[in-house]
Amino acid sequence: MGRRSLLTTSTIDERIARYRRGESLRAVASHTGNSETAVARILRAHGVALRTRGATPISG
């Protein structure tokens, strides 16, 4: 039996926004108290394409 998510739409949106602004998985995980694996899983589940390791953030 899997663990039940305690994340709200707002906290999920925050993780997605941080990553899309160019923060690394590690930075998002560190800021939000999740593991990199958990953040990656959240992003993938919401259709966010993950950058390759060491990729340069997109300037906007």
N, C-alpha and C positions, 0 to 999 in steps of 0.2 A: 504494500500500500504506500503510495507516494505522500509527500508532505503537502499540506494545504498551503497555498500562497497567501501571504499576509499583505501583499502589495496592492495598493489602490490604483485606480486609473491615473491619478495625479502623480504617484511616485514612479509608475511605469513611464509616463510621459516625460518626467524629469530625466530619467536615464536615457531615453531615446534622444531628447533634445541635447543633452550634454555630448553624447556620442556624435550626433550630426553636426554639432558645432566644432568638432575636431578633437575632442578629448579622447584619449586612448581608453581601451577597455580597463586597463589597470587604474587609470585616474578616476574613471567613473566608479569602478568597484571600490576604490579606496574612499572616495567621497561619500558613497552611499552605504558603505558597510556590507556590501555583498562581495562574493567571490567573483573573479573574472569569468569563470564558467557560468555562474548564475546570470551575470549581466549579458553575456553572449547568448545564452538561452532565451532571455527576455527579448533581446533585440531580434534574433532570428524568428521567434514566435510572432513578432509584430511586423515581419516583412522587411526588416532593415538589413541591407547587405553589409557584411563585415569587411573592413579593410584588411589588407595583408599586414603582417607585423612589420613595423618600421616604415610604413607608408606615411608620406607627408600629409598633414591635415589640409583639407580644402580651404582656400582663402575665400572669404566672401565679402 
